[in-house]
């Protein structure tokens, strides 16, 4: 079905201590980075412009 899937984004965010509010939750900057990575994937796949 060619559904876009981003398996690295959350790992990328949580591996950077400045993007976490605790060991398992992103902070505001982390959620922003996560959204940017997902948006890039959706644009690359043609799902959004």
mmCIF file as Biopython writes it, N, C-alpha, C and O atoms, coordinates in Angstrom:
data_model
#
loop_
_atom_site.group_PDB
_atom_site.id
_atom_site.type_symbol
_atom_site.label_atom_id
_atom_site.label_alt_id
_atom_site.label_comp_id
_atom_site.label_asym_id
_atom_site.label_entity_id
_atom_site.label_seq_id
_atom_site.pdbx_PDB_ins_code
_atom_site.Cartn_x
_atom_site.Cartn_y
_atom_site.Cartn_z
_atom_site.occupancy
_atom_site.B_iso_or_equiv
_atom_site.auth_seq_id
_atom_site.auth_asym_id
_atom_site.pdbx_PDB_model_num
ATOM 1   N N  . UNK A ? 1  ? 0.824  -1.197 0.000  1.0 0.0 1  A 1 
ATOM 2   C CA . UNK A ? 1  ? 0.000  0.000  0.000  1.0 0.0 1  A 1 
ATOM 3   C C  . UNK A ? 1  ? 0.866  1.258  0.000  1.0 0.0 1  A 1 
ATOM 4   O O  . UNK A ? 1  ? 0.339  2.361  -0.146 1.0 0.0 1  A 1 
ATOM 5   N N  . UNK A ? 2  ? 2.160  1.120  0.158  1.0 0.0 2  A 1 
ATOM 6   C CA . UNK A ? 2  ? 3.101  2.241  0.106  1.0 0.0 2  A 1 
ATOM 7   C C  . UNK A ? 2  ? 2.789  3.331  1.140  1.0 0.0 2  A 1 
ATOM 8   O O  . UNK A ? 2  ? 2.850  4.523  0.838  1.0 0.0 2  A 1 
ATOM 9   N N  . UNK A ? 3  ? 2.460  2.910  2.340  1.0 0.0 3  A 1 
ATOM 10  C CA . UNK A ? 3  ? 2.190  3.841  3.432  1.0 0.0 3  A 1 
ATOM 11  C C  . UNK A ? 3  ? 3.531  4.323  3.988  1.0 0.0 3  A 1 
ATOM 12  O O  . UNK A ? 3  ? 4.377  3.499  4.336  1.0 0.0 3  A 1 
ATOM 13  N N  . UNK A ? 4  ? 3.742  5.636  4.077  1.0 0.0 4  A 1 
ATOM 14  C CA . UNK A ? 4  ? 5.007  6.135  4.629  1.0 0.0 4  A 1 
ATOM 15  C C  . UNK A ? 4  ? 5.182  5.684  6.077  1.0 0.0 4  A 1 
ATOM 16  O O  . UNK A ? 4  ? 4.238  5.722  6.866  1.0 0.0 4  A 1 
ATOM 17  N N  . UNK A ? 5  ? 6.397  5.257  6.418  1.0 0.0 5  A 1 
ATOM 18  C CA . UNK A ? 5  ? 6.690  4.791  7.772  1.0 0.0 5  A 1 
ATOM 19  C C  . UNK A ? 5  ? 8.037  5.346  8.203  1.0 0.0 5  A 1 
ATOM 20  O O  . UNK A ? 5  ? 9.040  5.157  7.515  1.0 0.0 5  A 1 
ATOM 21  N N  . UNK A ? 6  ? 8.061  6.023  9.328  1.0 0.0 6  A 1 
ATOM 22  C CA . UNK A ? 6  ? 9.301  6.605  9.864  1.0 0.0 6  A 1 
ATOM 23  C C  . UNK A ? 6  ? 9.667  5.849  11.130 1.0 0.0 6  A 1 
ATOM 24  O O  . UNK A ? 6  ? 9.041  6.046  12.171 1.0 0.0 6  A 1 
ATOM 25  N N  . UNK A ? 7  ? 10.668 4.991  11.053 1.0 0.0 7  A 1 
ATOM 26  C CA . UNK A ? 7  ? 11.026 4.191  12.215 1.0 0.0 7  A 1 
ATOM 27  C C  . UNK A ? 7  ? 12.179 4.775  13.022 1.0 0.0 7  A 1 
ATOM 28  O O  . UNK A ? 7  ? 12.478 4.265  14.102 1.0 0.0 7  A 1 
ATOM 29  N N  . UNK A ? 8  ? 12.826 5.808  12.547 1.0 0.0 8  A 1 
ATOM 30  C CA . UNK A ? 8  ? 13.988 6.373  13.228 1.0 0.0 8  A 1 
ATOM 31  C C  . UNK A ? 8  ? 13.682 7.666  13.997 1.0 0.0 8  A 1 
ATOM 32  O O  . UNK A ? 8  ? 14.463 8.056  14.864 1.0 0.0 8  A 1 
ATOM 33  N N  . UNK A ? 9  ? 12.588 8.323  13.703 1.0 0.0 9  A 1 
ATOM 34  C CA . UNK A ? 9  ? 12.322 9.658  14.253 1.0 0.0 9  A 1 
ATOM 35  C C  . UNK A ? 9  ? 12.280 9.673  15.776 1.0 0.0 9  A 1 
ATOM 36  O O  . UNK A ? 9  ? 12.941 10.507 16.396 1.0 0.0 9  A 1 
ATOM 37  N N  . UNK A ? 10 ? 11.536 8.791  16.380 1.0 0.0 10 A 1 
ATOM 38  C CA . UNK A ? 10 ? 11.420 8.799  17.839 1.0 0.0 10 A 1 
ATOM 39  C C  . UNK A ? 10 ? 12.751 8.443  18.498 1.0 0.0 10 A 1 
ATOM 40  O O  . UNK A ? 10 ? 13.111 9.022  19.523 1.0 0.0 10 A 1 
ATOM 41  N N  . UNK A ? 11 ? 13.476 7.501  17.919 1.0 0.0 11 A 1 
ATOM 42  C CA . UNK A ? 11 ? 14.794 7.154  18.441 1.0 0.0 11 A 1 
ATOM 43  C C  . UNK A ? 11 ? 15.739 8.344  18.355 1.0 0.0 11 A 1 
ATOM 44  O O  . UNK A ? 11 ? 16.503 8.605  19.284 1.0 0.0 11 A 1 
ATOM 45  N N  . UNK A ? 12 ? 15.684 9.060  17.246 1.0 0.0 12 A 1 
ATOM 46  C CA . UNK A ? 12 ? 16.517 10.251 17.058 1.0 0.0 12 A 1 
ATOM 47  C C  . UNK A ? 12 ? 16.229 11.287 18.140 1.0 0.0 12 A 1 
ATOM 48  O O  . UNK A ? 12 ? 17.149 11.852 18.732 1.0 0.0 12 A 1 
ATOM 49  N N  . UNK A ? 13 ? 14.965 11.527 18.390 1.0 0.0 13 A 1 
ATOM 50  C CA . UNK A ? 13 ? 14.571 12.525 19.390 1.0 0.0 13 A 1 
ATOM 51  C C  . UNK A ? 13 ? 14.957 12.080 20.795 1.0 0.0 13 A 1 
ATOM 52  O O  . UNK A ? 13 ? 15.536 12.858 21.553 1.0 0.0 13 A 1 
ATOM 53  N N  . UNK A ? 14 ? 14.644 10.847 21.148 1.0 0.0 14 A 1 
ATOM 54  C CA . UNK A ? 14 ? 14.887 10.382 22.513 1.0 0.0 14 A 1 
ATOM 55  C C  . UNK A ? 14 ? 16.358 10.125 22.810 1.0 0.0 14 A 1 
ATOM 56  O O  . UNK A ? 14 ? 16.737 10.014 23.976 1.0 0.0 14 A 1 
ATOM 57  N N  . UNK A ? 15 ? 17.188 10.030 21.788 1.0 0.0 15 A 1 
ATOM 58  C CA . UNK A ? 15 ? 18.620 9.832  22.028 1.0 0.0 15 A 1 
ATOM 59  C C  . UNK A ? 15 ? 19.337 11.145 22.341 1.0 0.0 15 A 1 
ATOM 60  O O  . UNK A ? 15 ? 20.506 11.141 22.726 1.0 0.0 15 A 1 
ATOM 61  N N  . UNK A ? 16 ? 18.637 12.261 22.175 1.0 0.0 16 A 1 
ATOM 62  C CA . UNK A ? 16 ? 19.198 13.586 22.457 1.0 0.0 16 A 1 
ATOM 63  C C  . UNK A ? 16 ? 18.576 14.115 23.751 1.0 0.0 16 A 1 
ATOM 64  O O  . UNK A ? 16 ? 17.392 14.448 23.782 1.0 0.0 16 A 1 
ATOM 65  N N  . UNK A ? 17 ? 19.362 14.188 24.798 1.0 0.0 17 A 1 
ATOM 66  C CA . UNK A ? 17 ? 18.863 14.618 26.102 1.0 0.0 17 A 1 
ATOM 67  C C  . UNK A ? 17 ? 18.224 15.995 26.107 1.0 0.0 17 A 1 
ATOM 68  O O  . UNK A ? 17 ? 17.356 16.268 26.936 1.0 0.0 17 A 1 
ATOM 69  N N  . UNK A ? 18 ? 18.639 16.872 25.188 1.0 0.0 18 A 1 
ATOM 70  C CA . UNK A ? 18 ? 18.059 18.217 25.143 1.0 0.0 18 A 1 
ATOM 71  C C  . UNK A ? 18 ? 16.655 18.210 24.531 1.0 0.0 18 A 1 
ATOM 72  O O  . UNK A ? 18 ? 15.966 19.230 24.559 1.0 0.0 18 A 1 
ATOM 73  N N  . UNK A ? 19 ? 16.229 17.073 23.982 1.0 0.0 19 A 1 
ATOM 74  C CA . UNK A ? 19 ? 14.904 16.968 23.361 1.0 0.0 19 A 1 
ATOM 75  C C  . UNK A ? 19 ? 13.936 16.121 24.191 1.0 0.0 19 A 1 
ATOM 76  O O  . UNK A ? 19 ? 12.843 15.795 23.729 1.0 0.0 19 A 1 
ATOM 77  N N  . UNK A ? 20 ? 14.341 15.760 25.429 1.0 0.0 20 A 1 
ATOM 78  C CA . UNK A ? 20 ? 13.513 14.917 26.301 1.0 0.0 20 A 1 
ATOM 79  C C  . UNK A ? 20 ? 13.123 15.665 27.569 1.0 0.0 20 A 1 
ATOM 80  O O  . UNK A ? 20 ? 13.889 16.469 28.101 1.0 0.0 20 A 1 
ATOM 81  N N  . UNK A ? 21 ? 11.906 15.380 28.039 1.0 0.0 21 A 1 
ATOM 82  C CA . UNK A ? 21 ? 11.504 15.910 29.344 1.0 0.0 21 A 1 
ATOM 83  C C  . UNK A ? 21 ? 11.820 14.904 30.449 1.0 0.0 21 A 1 
ATOM 84  O O  . UNK A ? 21 ? 12.007 15.282 31.605 1.0 0.0 21 A 1 
ATOM 85  N N  . UNK A ? 22 ? 11.880 13.629 30.089 1.0 0.0 22 A 1 
ATOM 86  C CA . UNK A ? 22 ? 12.331 12.556 30.970 1.0 0.0 22 A 1 
ATOM 87  C C  . UNK A ? 22 ? 12.873 11.446 30.074 1.0 0.0 22 A 1 
ATOM 88  O O  . UNK A ? 22 ? 13.147 11.689 28.899 1.0 0.0 22 A 1 
ATOM 89  N N  . UNK A ? 23 ? 13.032 10.251 30.595 1.0 0.0 23 A 1 
ATOM 90  C CA . UNK A ? 23 ? 13.668 9.189  29.814 1.0 0.0 23 A 1 
ATOM 91  C C  . UNK A ? 23 ? 12.839 8.687  28.637 1.0 0.0 23 A 1 
ATOM 92  O O  . UNK A ? 23 ? 13.398 8.113  27.702 1.0 0.0 23 A 1 
ATOM 93  N N  . UNK A ? 24 ? 11.534 8.885  28.655 1.0 0.0 24 A 1 
ATOM 94  C CA . UNK A ? 24 ? 10.703 8.332  27.584 1.0 0.0 24 A 1 
ATOM 95  C C  . UNK A ? 24 ? 9.786  9.340  26.898 1.0 0.0 24 A 1 
ATOM 96  O O  . UNK A ? 24 ? 9.039  8.962  25.995 1.0 0.0 24 A 1 
ATOM 97  N N  . UNK A ? 25 ? 9.820  10.612 27.301 1.0 0.0 25 A 1 
ATOM 98  C CA . UNK A ? 25 ? 8.917  11.607 26.716 1.0 0.0 25 A 1 
ATOM 99  C C  . UNK A ? 25 ? 9.698  12.782 26.134 1.0 0.0 25 A 1 
ATOM 100 O O  . UNK A ? 25 ? 10.577 13.335 26.793 1.0 0.0 25 A 1 
ATOM 101 N N  . UNK A ? 26 ? 9.376  13.159 24.902 1.0 0.0 26 A 1 
ATOM 102 C CA . UNK A ? 26 ? 9.987  14.366 24.340 1.0 0.0 26 A 1 
ATOM 103 C C  . UNK A ? 26 ? 9.474  15.609 25.074 1.0 0.0 26 A 1 
ATOM 104 O O  . UNK A ? 26 ? 8.377  15.610 25.633 1.0 0.0 26 A 1 
ATOM 105 N N  . UNK A ? 27 ? 10.292 16.661 25.058 1.0 0.0 27 A 1 
ATOM 106 C CA . UNK A ? 27 ? 9.835  17.964 25.551 1.0 0.0 27 A 1 
ATOM 107 C C  . UNK A ? 27 ? 9.296  18.741 24.340 1.0 0.0 27 A 1 
ATOM 108 O O  . UNK A ? 27 ? 9.152  18.173 23.257 1.0 0.0 27 A 1 
ATOM 109 N N  . UNK A ? 28 ? 9.003  20.017 24.514 1.0 0.0 28 A 1 
ATOM 110 C CA . UNK A ? 28 ? 8.430  20.804 23.415 1.0 0.0 28 A 1 
ATOM 111 C C  . UNK A ? 28 ? 9.347  20.803 22.191 1.0 0.0 28 A 1 
ATOM 112 O O  . UNK A ? 28 ? 8.879  20.652 21.063 1.0 0.0 28 A 1 
ATOM 113 N N  . UNK A ? 29 ? 10.645 20.972 22.414 1.0 0.0 29 A 1 
ATOM 114 C CA . UNK A ? 29 ? 11.598 20.959 21.294 1.0 0.0 29 A 1 
ATOM 115 C C  . UNK A ? 29 ? 11.646 19.577 20.642 1.0 0.0 29 A 1 
ATOM 116 O O  . UNK A ? 29 ? 11.800 19.462 19.426 1.0 0.0 29 A 1 
ATOM 117 N N  . UNK A ? 30 ? 11.517 18.549 21.445 1.0 0.0 30 A 1 
ATOM 118 C CA . UNK A ? 30 ? 11.509 17.188 20.919 1.0 0.0 30 A 1 
ATOM 119 C C  . UNK A ? 30 ? 10.283 16.910 20.069 1.0 0.0 30 A 1 
ATOM 120 O O  . UNK A ? 30 ? 10.383 16.292 19.009 1.0 0.0 30 A 1 
ATOM 121 N N  . UNK A ? 31 ? 9.135  17.364 20.528 1.0 0.0 31 A 1 
ATOM 122 C CA . UNK A ? 31 ? 7.918  17.189 19.721 1.0 0.0 31 A 1 
ATOM 123 C C  . UNK A ? 31 ? 8.012  17.993 18.422 1.0 0.0 31 A 1 
ATOM 124 O O  . UNK A ? 31 ? 7.526  17.548 17.382 1.0 0.0 31 A 1 
ATOM 125 N N  . UNK A ? 32 ? 8.629  19.164 18.475 1.0 0.0 32 A 1 
ATOM 126 C CA . UNK A ? 32 ? 8.820  19.962 17.264 1.0 0.0 32 A 1 
ATOM 127 C C  . UNK A ? 32 ? 9.695  19.195 16.273 1.0 0.0 32 A 1 
ATOM 128 O O  . UNK A ? 32 ? 9.373  19.117 15.088 1.0 0.0 32 A 1 
ATOM 129 N N  . UNK A ? 33 ? 10.810 18.627 16.762 1.0 0.0 33 A 1 
ATOM 130 C CA . UNK A ? 33 ? 11.716 17.858 15.904 1.0 0.0 33 A 1 
ATOM 131 C C  . UNK A ? 33 ? 11.005 16.643 15.334 1.0 0.0 33 A 1 
ATOM 132 O O  . UNK A ? 33 ? 11.154 16.336 14.151 1.0 0.0 33 A 1 
ATOM 133 N N  . UNK A ? 34 ? 10.238 15.950 16.156 1.0 0.0 34 A 1 
ATOM 134 C CA . UNK A ? 34 ? 9.475  14.792 15.706 1.0 0.0 34 A 1 
ATOM 135 C C  . UNK A ? 34 ? 8.506  15.183 14.587 1.0 0.0 34 A 1 
ATOM 136 O O  . UNK A ? 34 ? 8.407  14.488 13.576 1.0 0.0 34 A 1 
ATOM 137 N N  . UNK A ? 35 ? 7.803  16.282 14.769 1.0 0.0 35 A 1 
ATOM 138 C CA . UNK A ? 35 ? 6.875  16.772 13.745 1.0 0.0 35 A 1 
ATOM 139 C C  . UNK A ? 35 ? 7.609  17.128 12.462 1.0 0.0 35 A 1 
ATOM 140 O O  . UNK A ? 35 ? 7.120  16.843 11.368 1.0 0.0 35 A 1 
ATOM 141 N N  . UNK A ? 36 ? 8.780  17.748 12.585 1.0 0.0 36 A 1 
ATOM 142 C CA . UNK A ? 36 ? 9.567  18.108 11.397 1.0 0.0 36 A 1 
ATOM 143 C C  . UNK A ? 36 ? 10.007 16.861 10.630 1.0 0.0 36 A 1 
ATOM 144 O O  . UNK A ? 36 ? 9.950  16.835 9.401  1.0 0.0 36 A 1 
ATOM 145 N N  . UNK A ? 37 ? 10.443 15.835 11.350 1.0 0.0 37 A 1 
ATOM 146 C CA . UNK A ? 37 ? 10.882 14.595 10.694 1.0 0.0 37 A 1 
ATOM 147 C C  . UNK A ? 37 ? 9.715  13.893 9.998  1.0 0.0 37 A 1 
ATOM 148 O O  . UNK A ? 37 ? 9.869  13.376 8.891  1.0 0.0 37 A 1 
ATOM 149 N N  . UNK A ? 38 ? 8.560  13.875 10.641 1.0 0.0 38 A 1 
ATOM 150 C CA . UNK A ? 38 ? 7.383  13.246 10.036 1.0 0.0 38 A 1 
ATOM 151 C C  . UNK A ? 38 ? 6.905  14.059 8.839  1.0 0.0 38 A 1 
ATOM 152 O O  . UNK A ? 38 ? 6.530  13.483 7.817  1.0 0.0 38 A 1 
ATOM 153 N N  . UNK A ? 39 ? 6.911  15.381 8.945  1.0 0.0 39 A 1 
ATOM 154 C CA . UNK A ? 39 ? 6.517  16.234 7.822  1.0 0.0 39 A 1 
ATOM 155 C C  . UNK A ? 39 ? 7.433  16.018 6.624  1.0 0.0 39 A 1 
ATOM 156 O O  . UNK A ? 39 ? 6.968  15.960 5.485  1.0 0.0 39 A 1 
ATOM 157 N N  . UNK A ? 40 ? 8.731  15.899 6.877  1.0 0.0 40 A 1 
ATOM 158 C CA . UNK A ? 40 ? 9.685  15.658 5.790  1.0 0.0 40 A 1 
ATOM 159 C C  . UNK A ? 40 ? 9.388  14.326 5.098  1.0 0.0 40 A 1 
ATOM 160 O O  . UNK A ? 40 ? 9.448  14.235 3.872  1.0 0.0 40 A 1 
ATOM 161 N N  . UNK A ? 41 ? 9.072  13.303 5.878  1.0 0.0 41 A 1 
ATOM 162 C CA . UNK A ? 41 ? 8.736  12.001 5.307  1.0 0.0 41 A 1 
ATOM 163 C C  . UNK A ? 41 ? 7.477  12.094 4.450  1.0 0.0 41 A 1 
ATOM 164 O O  . UNK A ? 41 ? 7.433  11.552 3.346  1.0 0.0 41 A 1 
ATOM 165 N N  . UNK A ? 42 ? 6.456  12.781 4.957  1.0 0.0 42 A 1 
ATOM 166 C CA . UNK A ? 42 ? 5.205  12.911 4.205  1.0 0.0 42 A 1 
ATOM 167 C C  . UNK A ? 42 ? 5.404  13.696 2.914  1.0 0.0 42 A 1 
ATOM 168 O O  . UNK A ? 42 ? 4.806  13.366 1.890  1.0 0.0 42 A 1 
ATOM 169 N N  . UNK A ? 43 ? 6.228  14.722 2.953  1.0 0.0 43 A 1 
ATOM 170 C CA . UNK A ? 43 ? 6.536  15.495 1.742  1.0 0.0 43 A 1 
ATOM 171 C C  . UNK A ? 43 ? 7.324  14.639 0.743  1.0 0.0 43 A 1 
ATOM 172 O O  . UNK A ? 43 ? 7.030  14.638 -0.452 1.0 0.0 43 A 1 
ATOM 173 N N  . UNK A ? 44 ? 8.315  13.922 1.240  1.0 0.0 44 A 1 
ATOM 174 C CA . UNK A ? 44 ? 9.154  13.078 0.376  1.0 0.0 44 A 1 
ATOM 175 C C  . UNK A ? 44 ? 8.313  11.995 -0.303 1.0 0.0 44 A 1 
ATOM 176 O O  . UNK A ? 44 ? 8.543  11.668 -1.468 1.0 0.0 44 A 1 
ATOM 177 N N  . UNK A ? 45 ? 7.355  11.448 0.413  1.0 0.0 45 A 1 
ATOM 178 C CA . UNK A ? 45 ? 6.524  10.367 -0.140 1.0 0.0 45 A 1 
ATOM 179 C C  . UNK A ? 45 ? 5.414  10.888 -1.049 1.0 0.0 45 A 1 
ATOM 180 O O  . UNK A ? 45 ? 4.757  10.107 -1.737 1.0 0.0 45 A 1 
ATOM 181 N N  . UNK A ? 46 ? 5.201  12.211 -1.055 1.0 0.0 46 A 1 
ATOM 182 C CA . UNK A ? 46 ? 4.141  12.789 -1.892 1.0 0.0 46 A 1 
ATOM 183 C C  . UNK A ? 46 ? 2.788  12.814 -1.219 1.0 0.0 46 A 1 
ATOM 184 O O  . UNK A ? 46 ? 1.788  13.140 -1.859 1.0 0.0 46 A 1 
ATOM 185 N N  . UNK A ? 47 ? 2.734  12.477 0.059  1.0 0.0 47 A 1 
ATOM 186 C CA . UNK A ? 47 ? 1.461  12.473 0.776  1.0 0.0 47 A 1 
ATOM 187 C C  . UNK A ? 47 ? 0.936  13.890 1.015  1.0 0.0 47 A 1 
ATOM 188 O O  . UNK A ? 47 ? -0.275 14.107 1.063  1.0 0.0 47 A 1 
ATOM 189 N N  . UNK A ? 48 ? 1.851  14.853 1.164  1.0 0.0 48 A 1 
ATOM 190 C CA . UNK A ? 48 ? 1.491  16.271 1.317  1.0 0.0 48 A 1 
ATOM 191 C C  . UNK A ? 48 ? 2.460  17.089 0.485  1.0 0.0 48 A 1 
ATOM 192 O O  . UNK A ? 48 ? 3.538  16.623 0.119  1.0 0.0 48 A 1 
ATOM 193 N N  . UNK A ? 49 ? 2.060  18.310 0.194  1.0 0.0 49 A 1 
ATOM 194 C CA . UNK A ? 49 ? 2.934  19.196 -0.589 1.0 0.0 49 A 1 
ATOM 195 C C  . UNK A ? 49 ? 3.667  20.150 0.305  1.0 0.0 49 A 1 
ATOM 196 O O  . UNK A ? 49 ? 4.448  20.971 -0.177 1.0 0.0 49 A 1 
#
